[in-house]
Amino acid sequence: MNKTFITAFSLLLAFQVFSQKIINRDPQIEALVSQVSSDSLKKFDEKLVSFGTRSTLSTTTDSKRGIGAARLWVLGKFKEFAKTSEGRMTAVLDTFTLQPDGKRVDKAILMANVMATLKGTDPNDNRIFMVSGHIDSRVTDVMNRESDAPGANDDGSGTVAVVELARVMAKSKFPATIVFVVVSGEEQGLLGANYLAEKALKENWNLEALLNNDIMGSNNSNETNIIDNTRLRIFSEGLPAFEMDKKVGAIRQYGVENDGKSRQLARYVKETAERYVDNLEVVMIYRNDRFLRGGDHTPFVNRGFAAVRMSEMNENFLHQHQDLKIENGIEYGDLPKFMDFEYLRKNTCVNLASLANLAKSPSMPQDVILDVRGLGNSTNLKWKAPISGKVKGYYILMRETAMPYWQKKFFTTDLKMNLPYSKDNYFFAVQSVSEDGNESLPVLPRVGLRNAGE
């Protein structure tokens, strides 16, 4: 055999060996992901559209039309799924009244968020993980409460994703609690989300993550005519808006302007989702939201919670906030026929994999410290065990300061680790890992300064 060929073949074989990556999937999560159905999502979406309009200002007394009927239908589905949960799932309408604001609320209206709570099985674990979509829809005039506003994608897609997640996950047991919520009033100014975020803050919920889904079921864009159902955007805040004045000094000193809680959550979703959902890339967008738009994750971000928004990669604005009409041969309106339910299935699975992995994980490690009391080209980390959950060990995550994603993982069963990598050149974080391999959210270390008594 030709010597040159042997050498080339050997190099190719070596490259293949070293480039292999083993994907370890939790069998329980994999089985749940396989149960998400595009047919189920389509059926739910068509039912939502059948209520005519779901404008926040529309009727709440008609049994067949308007947002009131739509909310009761979602509540009924949640209660139906709760029957399979052995008492762990409960469902409620969380109601409140809004007075006219001179803007997008012209008279007193009864608001309601529809919530299903799947209680965690560990009495020592008070963590909450939440997934949301908004049930209300609109046409061109946001004050138009009468015209048909099908809202199949905005945000029927997010709403039915939440309903489907509740259907699939109700029968399963998780140590931590998962809340499935369909909020009202998004189009009138994030009203339901603001109410819920303020409630979570006042009642001191241990809400570790919110996954908000809004406009995630169409695969094509107008103007650019891009068709692609293999990519999903996740929007996340970088610098924390909450109490920024108290944090800016440390952020500048240690260079962690790309490591806020929401950005860490987005990284987590990307890694976890791509582990379980085939033929889908989660694309991180380094913005809290799109230009000139808003989403229901923002009220939570503004109150210090980790929250992200997931949206389709290429929006079609002919089918958002539009009256139903045909002009110059172009059909306008947010109708089910413009949806891609297989794409919506994959995007729903992104939520499921992330929620399940979070809810099965131990809580985050405590008091993570990066020791900087001496000069050197190694890195010393130490931490304390998490408050709840059975721990197999810990991952130390590492990436170069200019890299968007974690590049390396080091596993240990100890509560400390010394790494032969300079703390000046890398970022580090620590995750708790369950016996099944489910990772907690990562914790960036605080700095242990000289003479700090560490």
C-alpha positions as CSV (number, residue, x, y, z in Angstrom):
1,M,0.0,0.0,0.0
2,N,1.2,3.5,-0.8
3,K,3.0,5.1,2.2
4,T,1.4,8.4,1.5
5,F,-2.1,6.8,1.4
6,I,-1.4,5.0,4.7
7,T,-0.4,8.2,6.4
8,A,-3.4,10.1,5.1
9,F,-5.7,7.3,6.1
10,S,-4.2,7.2,9.6
11,L,-4.7,10.9,10.0
12,L,-8.3,10.7,8.8
13,L,-9.0,7.8,11.2
14,A,-7.4,9.7,14.1
15,F,-9.5,12.8,13.3
16,Q,-12.6,10.8,13.2
17,V,-11.8,9.1,16.6
18,F,-11.0,12.4,18.3
19,S,-14.0,14.2,16.8
20,Q,-16.6,11.7,18.0
21,K,-19.0,12.9,20.5
22,I,-21.2,10.7,22.7
23,I,-24.7,11.9,23.3
24,N,-26.1,10.6,26.6
25,R,-29.9,10.8,26.8
26,D,-32.0,10.2,29.9
27,P,-34.4,7.4,28.9
28,Q,-37.3,9.0,30.7
29,I,-36.8,12.4,29.0
30,E,-36.3,10.7,25.6
31,A,-39.6,8.8,26.0
32,L,-41.4,12.0,26.9
33,V,-40.0,13.8,23.9
34,S,-41.3,11.0,21.6
35,Q,-44.8,11.5,22.9
36,V,-45.2,15.1,21.7
37,S,-47.5,15.0,18.7
38,S,-47.9,17.3,15.7
39,D,-51.4,16.0,15.2
40,S,-52.3,16.9,18.8
41,L,-50.8,20.4,18.4
42,K,-52.8,20.9,15.2
43,K,-56.0,19.7,16.8
44,F,-55.5,22.1,19.8
45,D,-54.6,25.0,17.5
46,E,-57.7,24.6,15.3
47,K,-59.8,24.5,18.5
48,L,-58.3,27.8,19.7
49,V,-59.0,29.4,16.3
50,S,-62.6,28.2,16.5
51,F,-63.3,30.8,19.2
52,G,-63.2,33.5,16.5
53,T,-61.4,36.2,18.4
54,R,-59.3,35.9,21.6
55,S,-58.8,39.6,22.0
56,T,-58.2,40.5,25.6
57,L,-61.1,43.0,25.2
58,S,-63.5,40.4,23.8
59,T,-66.4,38.8,25.6
60,T,-65.9,36.6,28.7
61,T,-69.5,35.5,28.9
62,D,-70.1,33.8,25.5
63,S,-69.6,30.1,25.8
64,K,-68.4,29.7,22.2
65,R,-66.7,32.9,21.2
66,G,-64.1,35.2,22.8
67,I,-61.2,35.0,25.2
68,G,-63.4,33.8,28.1
69,A,-64.5,30.7,26.3
70,A,-60.9,30.0,25.1
71,R,-59.6,30.3,28.6
72,L,-62.2,27.9,29.9
73,W,-61.3,25.4,27.2
74,V,-57.6,25.5,28.3
75,L,-58.6,25.1,31.9
76,G,-60.7,22.1,30.9
77,K,-57.8,20.5,29.2
78,F,-55.5,21.1,32.2
79,K,-58.1,19.5,34.5
80,E,-58.4,16.6,32.1
81,F,-54.7,16.0,32.1
82,A,-54.6,16.4,35.9
83,K,-56.7,13.2,36.2
84,T,-53.7,11.2,35.0
85,S,-51.2,12.8,37.5
86,E,-52.2,10.9,40.7
87,G,-53.1,14.2,42.4
88,R,-49.9,16.0,41.6
89,M,-51.4,18.4,39.0
90,T,-53.9,21.1,39.9
91,A,-55.4,23.7,37.5
92,V,-56.9,27.1,38.2
93,L,-58.0,30.4,36.6
94,D,-56.0,33.1,38.4
95,T,-58.3,36.1,37.9
96,F,-57.9,39.8,38.5
97,T,-59.6,43.0,37.3
98,L,-57.9,45.7,35.3
99,Q,-59.3,49.2,35.2
100,P,-59.1,51.5,32.1
101,D,-55.6,52.8,31.5
102,G,-56.3,55.3,28.7
103,K,-54.1,53.2,26.4
104,R,-55.0,49.7,25.4
105,V,-57.6,49.0,28.1
106,D,-60.8,51.1,27.5
107,K,-63.0,49.7,30.2
108,A,-62.7,47.5,33.3
109,I,-62.0,43.9,32.2
110,L,-61.8,40.6,34.0
111,M,-58.3,39.2,33.4
112,A,-57.3,35.5,33.9
113,N,-54.2,33.5,33.5
114,V,-54.8,29.7,33.2
115,M,-52.3,27.8,35.3
116,A,-51.6,24.1,35.8
117,T,-49.1,23.2,38.6
118,L,-47.4,19.8,38.5
119,K,-46.2,19.5,42.1
120,G,-42.6,18.2,42.7
121,T,-42.2,15.0,44.6
122,D,-39.3,16.1,46.8
123,P,-40.8,18.0,49.9
124,N,-37.4,19.6,50.4
125,D,-37.2,21.0,46.9
126,N,-39.1,24.3,46.5
127,R,-37.8,25.1,43.0
128,I,-40.3,26.1,40.3
129,F,-39.7,25.9,36.6
130,M,-42.3,27.6,34.4
131,V,-43.3,27.5,30.7
132,S,-45.7,30.1,29.2
133,G,-47.5,31.2,26.1
134,H,-50.2,33.9,25.7
135,I,-53.7,33.1,24.7
136,D,-54.9,36.5,23.5
137,S,-54.9,37.4,19.8
138,R,-55.4,40.6,17.8
139,V,-56.0,42.1,14.3
140,T,-54.5,45.3,12.9
141,D,-56.3,47.5,15.4
142,V,-55.4,46.3,18.8
143,M,-58.6,47.8,20.2
144,N,-60.8,45.8,17.8
145,R,-62.6,43.3,20.0
146,E,-65.2,42.1,17.4
147,S,-63.4,41.0,14.2
148,D,-62.1,37.5,13.8
149,A,-58.6,37.3,15.1
150,P,-57.6,33.6,14.6
151,G,-54.1,34.0,16.2
152,A,-53.0,30.5,15.0
153,N,-49.4,31.3,15.4
154,D,-49.4,34.5,17.5
155,D,-49.7,33.1,20.0
156,G,-51.8,30.0,19.4
157,S,-48.5,28.2,18.8
158,G,-47.2,29.0,22.2
159,T,-50.5,28.3,23.9
160,V,-51.0,24.9,22.4
161,A,-47.3,24.1,23.1
162,V,-48.0,24.7,26.8
163,V,-51.2,22.6,26.6
164,E,-49.4,19.7,24.9
165,L,-46.5,19.9,27.4
166,A,-49.1,19.5,30.2
167,R,-50.7,16.6,28.5
168,V,-47.4,14.7,28.0
169,M,-45.8,15.5,31.4
170,A,-48.8,15.2,33.7
171,K,-48.2,11.5,34.3
172,S,-44.5,11.9,35.2
173,K,-42.8,12.5,38.5
174,F,-40.2,15.2,39.0
175,P,-38.5,16.3,42.2
176,A,-39.1,20.0,41.4
177,T,-42.4,21.7,40.5
178,I,-43.3,22.6,36.9
179,V,-45.9,25.3,36.2
180,F,-47.7,25.5,32.8
181,V,-49.3,28.9,32.3
182,V,-51.3,30.5,29.5
183,V,-51.4,34.3,30.2
184,S,-53.8,36.9,28.9
185,G,-53.2,40.5,27.9
186,E,-49.9,40.2,26.1
187,E,-51.1,42.3,23.1
188,Q,-52.5,45.0,25.4
189,G,-49.1,45.4,27.1
190,L,-47.9,42.2,28.8
191,L,-50.7,42.6,31.4
192,G,-51.1,39.0,32.5
193,A,-47.3,38.4,32.7
194,N,-46.8,41.6,34.7
195,Y,-49.4,40.5,37.2
196,L,-47.9,37.0,37.5
197,A,-44.3,38.2,37.7
198,E,-45.2,40.6,40.5
199,K,-47.1,37.8,42.3
200,A,-44.0,35.5,42.0
201,L,-41.8,38.3,43.5
202,K,-44.2,39.2,46.3
203,E,-44.8,35.6,47.3
204,N,-41.1,34.8,47.1
205,W,-41.4,32.0,44.6
206,N,-38.2,30.1,44.1
207,L,-38.7,30.5,40.3
208,E,-35.4,29.4,38.7
209,A,-36.4,29.6,35.1
210,L,-39.2,30.8,32.8
211,L,-39.4,29.5,29.2
212,N,-41.7,31.8,27.2
213,N,-43.0,30.7,23.8
214,D,-44.4,33.3,21.4
215,I,-44.7,32.9,17.6
216,M,-43.0,29.5,17.1
217,G,-45.0,27.6,14.5
218,S,-44.3,29.0,11.1
219,N,-41.3,28.1,8.9
220,N,-41.2,30.9,6.4
221,S,-40.7,34.6,6.1
222,N,-42.1,37.3,3.9
223,E,-39.7,39.6,2.0
224,T,-36.7,37.2,2.2
225,N,-38.8,34.1,1.4
226,I,-36.6,31.9,3.6
227,I,-38.1,28.5,4.4
228,D,-36.5,26.7,7.3
229,N,-37.9,24.5,10.0
230,T,-34.5,23.4,11.4
231,R,-33.7,26.5,13.5
232,L,-35.3,28.1,16.6
233,R,-34.4,31.4,18.1
234,I,-33.9,31.9,21.8
235,F,-33.7,35.5,23.0
236,S,-31.9,36.3,26.3
237,E,-30.7,39.3,28.2
238,G,-27.0,39.7,28.7
239,L,-26.6,42.4,31.4
240,P,-29.1,42.1,34.2
241,A,-31.6,44.9,34.2
242,F,-32.6,44.0,37.7
243,E,-30.6,45.9,40.3
244,M,-27.9,46.8,37.7
245,D,-26.6,49.6,39.8
246,K,-25.6,47.1,42.5
247,K,-23.9,44.7,40.1
248,V,-22.1,46.9,37.5
249,G,-18.9,47.1,39.5
250,A,-18.4,43.3,39.6
251,I,-19.5,42.9,36.0
252,R,-16.9,45.3,34.8
253,Q,-14.2,44.0,37.0
254,Y,-14.6,40.3,36.1
255,G,-15.8,40.7,32.5
256,V,-19.1,38.8,33.0
257,E,-21.3,41.1,30.9
258,N,-22.3,38.0,28.8
259,D,-23.2,35.8,31.8
260,G,-26.4,37.1,33.3
261,K,-28.9,34.5,34.6
262,S,-31.1,34.6,31.4
263,R,-28.1,34.2,29.1
264,Q,-27.0,31.2,31.2
265,L,-30.5,29.7,30.9
266,A,-30.3,30.2,27.1
267,R,-27.1,28.3,26.9
268,Y,-28.6,25.6,29.0
269,V,-31.6,25.3,26.8
270,K,-29.5,25.1,23.7
271,E,-27.3,22.3,25.0
272,T,-30.1,20.3,26.5
273,A,-32.5,20.7,23.6
274,E,-30.0,19.8,20.9
275,R,-29.2,16.6,22.9
276,Y,-32.8,15.4,22.6
277,V,-34.4,17.0,19.5
278,D,-33.0,15.8,16.2
279,N,-32.7,18.1,13.1
280,L,-33.0,21.3,15.1
281,E,-30.5,24.0,16.0
282,V,-31.3,26.4,18.9
283,V,-29.9,29.8,17.8
284,M,-29.0,32.2,20.6
285,I,-29.9,35.8,19.9
286,Y,-28.0,38.2,22.2
287,R,-31.0,40.5,22.7
288,N,-33.9,40.3,25.2
289,D,-36.3,40.6,22.4
290,R,-36.8,41.8,18.8
291,F,-36.9,45.4,17.7
292,L,-40.2,47.2,18.4
293,R,-41.7,44.2,20.1
294,G,-42.2,42.8,23.5
295,G,-42.7,39.4,25.2
296,D,-44.1,37.9,28.4
297,H,-40.6,36.9,29.6
298,T,-39.7,40.6,30.1
299,P,-41.7,41.3,33.2
300,F,-39.9,38.4,34.9
301,V,-36.5,39.5,33.6
302,N,-37.2,43.0,35.0
303,R,-37.8,41.5,38.4
304,G,-34.6,39.5,38.5
305,F,-35.8,36.1,37.3
306,A,-34.0,34.0,34.6
307,A,-36.4,34.2,31.7
308,V,-36.0,33.7,27.9
309,R,-38.2,33.9,24.8
310,M,-38.4,31.3,22.1
311,S,-39.6,32.2,18.6
312,E,-39.5,30.9,15.1
313,M,-36.4,31.7,13.1
314,N,-38.1,33.5,10.2
315,E,-41.2,35.5,11.0
316,N,-43.9,36.2,8.4
317,F,-45.4,39.6,9.1
318,L,-48.2,39.0,6.6
319,H,-49.7,36.6,9.1
320,Q,-49.2,38.7,12.3
321,H,-51.4,41.5,13.7
322,Q,-53.4,41.5,10.4
323,D,-57.0,41.8,9.4
324,L,-58.2,38.8,7.4
325,K,-58.1,40.0,3.8
326,I,-56.7,39.4,0.3
327,E,-55.1,42.3,-1.5
328,N,-53.2,42.2,-4.8
329,G,-53.3,38.4,-4.7
330,I,-51.7,38.3,-1.2
331,E,-53.6,36.6,1.7
332,Y,-53.2,38.3,5.1
333,G,-54.1,36.8,8.5
334,D,-52.9,34.4,11.1
335,L,-54.5,31.2,10.0
336,P,-53.7,27.5,10.7
337,K,-53.0,26.8,7.1
338,F,-49.8,28.9,7.4
339,M,-48.5,26.8,10.2
340,D,-45.9,24.0,10.1
341,F,-47.0,21.6,12.9
342,E,-44.0,19.4,12.6
343,Y,-41.8,22.4,13.2
344,L,-44.0,23.3,16.2
345,R,-43.6,19.7,17.5
346,K,-39.8,20.1,17.5
347,N,-40.0,23.5,19.2
348,T,-42.4,22.1,21.8
349,C,-39.9,19.3,22.4
350,V,-37.2,21.9,23.1
351,N,-39.3,23.1,26.0
352,L,-40.0,19.6,27.3
353,A,-36.4,18.4,27.3
354,S,-35.2,21.6,29.0
355,L,-38.0,21.5,31.7
356,A,-37.6,17.8,32.4
357,N,-33.9,18.0,32.7
358,L,-34.1,21.0,35.0
359,A,-36.9,19.5,37.2
360,K,-35.0,16.2,37.5
361,S,-31.7,17.8,38.4
362,P,-30.5,18.6,42.0
363,S,-30.6,22.2,43.0
364,M,-27.6,24.4,42.1
365,P,-24.4,24.0,44.1
366,Q,-24.0,26.6,46.9
367,D,-21.4,29.2,47.7
368,V,-19.2,28.6,44.6
369,I,-15.9,30.4,45.0
370,L,-13.0,31.1,42.7
371,D,-9.8,31.4,44.7
372,V,-7.8,34.4,43.6
373,R,-5.7,34.9,46.7
374,G,-2.5,34.1,44.9
375,L,-0.9,34.5,41.5
376,G,-0.6,31.5,39.3
377,N,-1.6,29.8,36.1
378,S,-4.0,27.3,37.6
379,T,-7.6,27.7,38.8
380,N,-8.9,26.6,42.2
381,L,-12.7,26.3,42.7
382,K,-14.6,25.1,45.7
383,W,-18.3,24.9,46.6
384,K,-20.9,23.5,48.9
385,A,-23.4,20.7,48.2
386,P,-26.9,21.8,46.9
387,I,-29.8,22.2,49.3
388,S,-31.9,19.5,47.6
389,G,-31.6,16.5,45.4
390,K,-29.4,13.4,45.2
391,V,-26.0,14.3,43.7
392,K,-23.8,12.0,41.7
393,G,-21.2,14.7,41.3
394,Y,-20.5,18.0,39.7
395,Y,-19.5,19.4,36.3
396,I,-17.0,22.3,36.1
397,L,-17.7,24.1,32.9
398,M,-15.0,26.1,31.1
399,R,-14.8,28.4,28.1
400,E,-12.5,31.0,26.7
401,T,-13.6,34.5,27.5
402,A,-14.5,35.3,23.9
403,M,-16.5,32.1,23.3
404,P,-20.3,32.1,23.4
405,Y,-20.7,28.5,24.7
406,W,-19.1,26.3,27.3
407,Q,-16.3,24.4,25.7
408,K,-15.2,21.8,28.2
409,K,-16.7,19.8,31.1
410,F,-14.8,18.3,34.0
411,F,-16.5,15.8,36.3
412,T,-15.8,15.4,40.0
413,T,-17.4,13.9,43.0
414,D,-15.5,16.3,45.3
415,L,-16.5,19.7,46.5
416,K,-13.4,21.4,45.0
417,M,-11.2,21.2,41.9
418,N,-7.9,22.5,40.8
419,L,-7.6,23.0,37.0
420,P,-4.4,23.6,35.0
421,Y,-6.0,26.5,33.2
422,S,-5.4,30.1,34.0
423,K,-8.3,31.9,35.7
424,D,-7.3,35.0,33.7
425,N,-8.0,33.3,30.4
426,Y,-11.2,31.4,31.0
427,F,-14.7,31.6,32.5
428,F,-15.8,28.8,34.8
429,A,-19.1,27.6,36.3
430,V,-20.2,24.6,38.4
431,Q,-23.3,22.4,38.0
432,S,-24.8,19.8,40.2
433,V,-25.4,16.4,38.5
434,S,-28.1,13.9,39.4
435,E,-27.6,10.1,39.5
436,D,-29.4,10.0,36.1
437,G,-27.0,12.7,34.7
438,N,-29.4,15.7,34.8
439,E,-27.6,18.9,35.3
440,S,-28.7,21.9,37.3
441,L,-28.3,25.4,36.0
442,P,-24.7,26.5,36.1
443,V,-23.4,28.8,38.9
444,L,-20.6,31.3,38.1
445,P,-18.2,31.5,41.1
446,R,-17.9,34.6,43.3
447,V,-14.4,35.7,43.8
448,G,-12.6,34.8,47.0
449,L,-10.4,37.8,47.5
450,R,-7.2,38.1,49.6
451,N,-7.8,38.4,53.3
452,A,-11.5,37.7,52.8
453,G,-11.5,35.0,55.4
454,E,-12.1,32.2,52.8
